[in-house]
């Protein structure tokens, strides 16, 4: 509560802070998707779900396919700093939308910058392995609708696999993981149960 009063007093005496965040990033267009796929042609997919919901098992199963490469936890859209932080400032927005810039053809280049950066990360290892389809598994306990909307804005052509597991099973899995992997953090009475 004290921090809110302090913040209100600062605004009262010094004025509202300038917004260093940019406006929302526009969705990539179908034409831009076609253009970028000439440089990064592989099909993309994302595996999302709550932590301990089976995302790792699904990823391991998917990787058995001879044409699929799936890596672990790039967290492009699910954990800070997010992919969009690459263009998430007023200065970068001004540069990417500048009217005198003939490269942008009067459009915000932000979704192309984000897509090209993520595609390079995605496809680098898949190309070495000779795989045609590439994905990322990013479990998160705080996935919300904005993560999916951001993913769709940059990857409207990608597939989304979202795992939903019974919450009771998630808790049992987490408890088991704590006992096996991190028992040094548990109290003695917890180890007895």
Secondary structure, DSSP 8 states (H G I E B T S, - for coil): -HHHHHHHHHHHHH------S--------HHHHHHHHHHS-SEEEEEEE-TTSSHHHHHHHHTTSTTEEEEE---TTTSSS-GGGGG-SHHHHHHHH-TT-TTTTTS--HHHHHHHHHHHHHHHHHHHHT-SEEEEEEE-TT--HHHHHHHHHH-TTSEEEEE---HHHHHHHHHHHHHHH-GGGS-HHHHH-
